[in-house]
Amino acid sequence: MTDKAKSIKKEDVSKLLPGYNCGICGYARCDEFSSALLKKNSNLENCRFMYQELFAENLEKLESILKQEKIIPEDEKIVGLLDGYEADFALKPLPKENSCREVLYPFSREELKKGDIIRYRPLGCPITHFAEIIEESHGLITVHMIGPCHRLGQDFEYQDIGVCMVGGFEGIIEGKMPAVGETVRFLPLHCMMQKVHSGVVVQLEGRKAIIEGIDLKVWSPPIKGKK
């Protein structure tokens, strides 16, 4: 390698990893682990499979790449499709879950319980959602998204509870790690409009985050070239 810094894409690293997406390294997928390696946020030793004989050749290549001090990792921006705002990070579902968890404040007086399927519209969002309640506590409900895309046109029972306020999200951070108490811009990966949200990080446990004070308004200029 020359004295000039060498730009390495995460795909260059990902193709050398086992590709099992086992999560043992602390990341849900190997491509996430590759980004962390390039940004020196993790160590190759965290992948136990790399040290098996099957991956000996790949291990040698990866060690050669990662020992370089002047690596420039691929600069990936997370941008909402609807209005072109740049997010600080994306928020993914917890392991083995279909979407980020959302905490809702229903304005409806209907009795709701765990396991119920509801139809509602988040305050400030034009899209009707379908969700399953996974927890109810003191009038607040925690849900997983299950629609509308694969639910429309099917015969199933649900309760229509009208407009709800989204009070919080819980999921796994993909991207730059925030600090507790920090106001952030984030993109929930299950959002059907792919719109950047804002909120305050109230709890961190590794890369697991709880974000509250949710707002669909983002007070920053959109990415150049986007409307």
C-alpha positions as CSV (number, residue, x, y, z in Angstrom):
1,M,0.0,0.0,0.0
2,T,1.3,3.5,-0.8
3,D,1.5,6.5,1.6
4,K,-1.9,7.6,0.3
5,A,-5.0,6.4,2.2
6,K,-6.8,3.6,0.4
7,S,-10.6,3.6,0.2
8,I,-12.0,0.2,1.1
9,K,-15.7,-0.6,0.6
10,K,-17.5,-2.8,3.1
11,E,-18.4,-5.2,0.4
12,D,-14.6,-5.9,0.0
13,V,-14.6,-7.1,3.6
14,S,-18.1,-8.7,3.7
15,K,-17.2,-11.1,0.9
16,L,-14.3,-12.4,3.0
17,L,-16.4,-13.0,6.1
18,P,-18.2,-16.4,6.6
19,G,-21.6,-14.9,5.7
20,Y,-23.5,-16.9,8.4
21,N,-25.1,-13.8,9.9
22,C,-25.0,-15.6,13.3
23,G,-24.8,-12.5,15.5
24,I,-22.0,-13.9,17.7
25,C,-19.8,-11.0,16.9
26,G,-22.4,-8.6,18.3
27,Y,-23.8,-7.5,14.9
28,A,-26.9,-9.0,13.3
29,R,-25.3,-9.5,9.9
30,C,-21.8,-9.9,8.5
31,D,-22.1,-6.7,6.4
32,E,-22.7,-4.7,9.6
33,F,-19.7,-6.4,11.2
34,S,-17.6,-5.4,8.1
35,S,-18.6,-1.8,8.5
36,A,-17.6,-1.9,12.2
37,L,-14.2,-3.5,11.3
38,L,-13.4,-0.8,8.8
39,K,-14.4,1.9,11.3
40,K,-12.3,0.1,14.0
41,N,-15.4,-0.2,16.2
42,S,-14.8,-4.0,16.5
43,N,-12.1,-6.6,16.2
44,L,-11.8,-9.5,13.8
45,E,-11.3,-11.8,16.8
46,N,-15.0,-11.4,17.6
47,C,-15.8,-13.7,14.6
48,R,-15.0,-17.2,15.9
49,F,-15.6,-18.8,12.5
50,M,-12.8,-16.8,10.8
51,Y,-10.3,-18.9,12.8
52,Q,-11.5,-22.2,11.4
53,E,-9.4,-23.9,8.7
54,L,-12.1,-23.4,6.1
55,F,-11.6,-19.6,6.2
56,A,-7.8,-19.6,6.7
57,E,-7.1,-17.9,3.3
58,N,-9.8,-15.3,3.8
59,L,-8.5,-14.6,7.3
60,E,-5.0,-13.8,5.9
61,K,-6.5,-11.4,3.4
62,L,-8.7,-9.7,6.0
63,E,-5.8,-9.3,8.4
64,S,-3.8,-7.7,5.6
65,I,-6.5,-5.2,4.9
66,L,-7.3,-4.3,8.5
67,K,-3.8,-3.8,9.7
68,Q,-3.5,-0.8,7.4
69,E,-3.6,2.3,9.4
70,K,-4.7,4.6,6.6
71,I,-7.8,2.8,5.5
72,I,-10.7,5.0,4.6
73,P,-14.0,3.2,5.2
74,E,-16.8,3.6,2.7
75,D,-18.8,6.8,3.7
76,E,-22.4,5.7,3.8
77,K,-25.2,8.2,4.3
78,I,-28.6,7.2,5.5
79,V,-31.1,9.4,3.7
80,G,-34.9,9.3,3.9
81,L,-36.6,8.8,0.6
82,L,-39.6,11.0,1.2
83,D,-37.9,14.4,1.9
84,G,-34.2,13.7,1.5
85,Y,-33.1,14.4,5.1
86,E,-30.0,12.7,6.4
87,A,-30.3,10.5,9.4
88,D,-27.7,9.9,12.1
89,F,-28.4,6.2,12.0
90,A,-31.0,3.6,11.0
91,L,-33.0,1.7,13.6
92,K,-33.5,-2.0,13.0
93,P,-35.7,-4.6,14.7
94,L,-34.6,-6.5,17.8
95,P,-33.3,-10.0,17.0
96,K,-36.0,-12.3,15.7
97,E,-38.6,-9.5,15.5
98,N,-40.3,-8.2,12.4
99,S,-40.1,-4.4,13.0
100,C,-38.8,-1.9,15.6
101,R,-41.0,-1.8,18.6
102,E,-43.3,1.2,18.8
103,V,-44.9,2.6,22.0
104,L,-48.3,4.2,21.2
105,Y,-50.6,6.5,23.1
106,P,-54.1,5.6,21.8
107,F,-56.7,8.3,21.9
108,S,-59.4,5.6,21.7
109,R,-61.1,4.4,24.9
110,E,-61.4,0.9,23.6
111,E,-60.1,-1.9,25.8
112,L,-56.9,-3.2,24.3
113,K,-54.8,-6.3,25.3
114,K,-51.8,-8.3,24.3
115,G,-52.3,-10.2,21.0
116,D,-54.9,-7.8,19.6
117,I,-54.5,-6.7,16.0
118,I,-55.2,-2.9,15.6
119,R,-55.5,-0.5,12.7
120,Y,-54.5,3.0,13.4
121,R,-52.8,6.1,11.9
122,P,-49.8,7.7,13.7
123,L,-50.4,11.4,14.4
124,G,-48.7,13.3,11.6
125,C,-48.4,10.3,9.3
126,P,-50.7,9.9,6.2
127,I,-50.3,6.1,6.2
128,T,-52.7,3.7,7.9
129,H,-50.9,1.0,9.9
130,F,-51.8,-2.5,11.1
131,A,-50.0,-3.8,14.2
132,E,-50.0,-6.5,16.8
133,I,-50.0,-5.5,20.5
134,I,-47.1,-7.2,22.3
135,E,-47.6,-5.4,25.6
136,E,-50.1,-3.1,27.4
137,S,-49.2,-1.1,30.4
138,H,-51.2,1.8,32.0
139,G,-52.9,2.7,28.8
140,L,-49.8,2.6,26.6
141,I,-49.4,-0.2,24.1
142,T,-46.2,-1.6,22.5
143,V,-46.6,-3.0,19.0
144,H,-45.0,-4.6,16.0
145,M,-45.9,-3.6,12.5
146,I,-47.7,-6.2,10.4
147,G,-49.0,-4.1,7.6
148,P,-50.6,-2.6,5.6
149,C,-48.8,-4.2,2.6
150,H,-49.4,-7.9,3.3
151,R,-52.6,-7.4,5.2
152,L,-54.7,-5.5,2.8
153,G,-57.2,-7.6,0.9
154,Q,-57.1,-10.4,3.4
155,D,-59.9,-11.5,5.7
156,F,-58.8,-10.9,9.3
157,E,-60.1,-9.3,12.4
158,Y,-58.8,-6.0,13.8
159,Q,-59.8,-3.1,16.0
160,D,-59.8,0.3,14.4
161,I,-58.6,2.7,17.1
162,G,-58.1,5.8,15.0
163,V,-55.2,8.2,15.4
164,C,-52.4,7.3,17.9
165,M,-49.4,9.3,19.1
166,V,-46.1,7.5,18.7
167,G,-44.3,8.0,22.0
168,G,-41.2,5.8,21.5
169,F,-39.2,3.3,19.4
170,E,-37.0,0.4,20.5
171,G,-34.6,-1.3,18.2
172,I,-31.0,-1.9,17.2
173,I,-28.8,1.0,16.0
174,E,-27.1,0.6,12.6
175,G,-24.7,3.4,12.1
176,K,-23.2,6.1,14.3
177,M,-23.7,5.5,18.0
178,P,-25.4,8.3,19.9
179,A,-25.2,9.2,23.6
180,V,-28.0,8.9,26.1
181,G,-29.9,12.2,26.2
182,E,-28.9,13.2,22.7
183,T,-31.5,14.4,20.2
184,V,-31.1,12.3,17.1
185,R,-32.4,11.9,13.6
186,F,-33.1,8.3,12.7
187,L,-34.7,6.1,10.1
188,P,-36.9,3.2,11.3
189,L,-36.2,0.6,8.7
190,H,-39.8,-0.6,8.7
191,C,-41.2,2.9,7.9
192,M,-43.2,2.5,4.8
193,M,-42.5,6.1,3.7
194,Q,-38.8,5.8,4.6
195,K,-39.1,9.1,6.4
196,V,-36.5,10.3,8.9
197,H,-37.8,10.8,12.5
198,S,-36.4,12.7,15.4
199,G,-36.3,11.9,19.1
200,V,-34.3,11.7,22.3
201,V,-32.2,8.6,23.2
202,V,-33.3,7.7,26.7
203,Q,-31.6,4.3,27.1
204,L,-28.7,2.4,25.5
205,E,-27.7,-1.2,26.1
206,G,-24.9,-2.0,23.6
207,R,-26.5,-1.1,20.3
208,K,-30.0,-1.5,21.6
209,A,-31.7,1.8,22.0
210,I,-35.0,3.3,23.3
211,I,-35.9,6.6,21.7
212,E,-38.7,8.8,23.0
213,G,-40.2,12.2,22.3
214,I,-40.8,11.1,18.7
215,D,-41.4,13.8,16.0
216,L,-41.8,13.5,12.2
217,K,-40.4,17.0,11.9
218,V,-36.7,17.2,11.3
219,W,-35.0,20.5,11.9
220,S,-32.1,20.3,9.5
221,P,-31.6,21.1,5.8
222,P,-32.2,18.2,3.3
223,I,-29.3,16.6,1.4
224,K,-28.1,18.7,-1.5
225,G,-30.0,17.8,-4.7
226,K,-33.0,16.5,-2.7
227,K,-36.2,18.5,-2.4
